[in-house]
Amino acid sequence: MLTSKQRAALRGYANQMETILQVGKSGITETVIQQVNDALNAREMIKMRVLENSLLTAKEAAIEISKQTGSEVVQVIGTRFVLYKRNPKEPVYELGR
């Protein structure tokens, strides 16, 4: 579980990030979950977007994906959201746990 200070630090890092994955009209499929897992293992934090034709809101998608991947929702703004999952072997972001 992230503290408010850790979440704030991650939001600062997320401002510079590009959106790398999207949730479309197919919703959250096994392929999307696999791509999210791979991206989180490589980067620790990713920014995603929910397309207008999706049946899910950004908040719903963020919560569902975080449950299925074991990640944490850093923030949800509009159609975009940020997920974080610490890499125990090679952490990218030092959060002062």
Sequence and secondary structure as in RCSB ss.txt:
>XXXX:A:sequence
MLTSKQRAALRGYANQMETILQVGKSGITETVIQQVNDALNAREMIKMRVLENSLLTAKEAAIEISKQTGSEVVQ
VIGTRFVLYKRNPKEPVYELGR
>XXXX:A:secstr
   HHHHHHHHHHHTT  EEEEE TT S HHHHHHHHHHHHHHSEEEEEE TT SS HHHHHHHHHHHHT EEEE
EETTEEEEE   SSS SS    
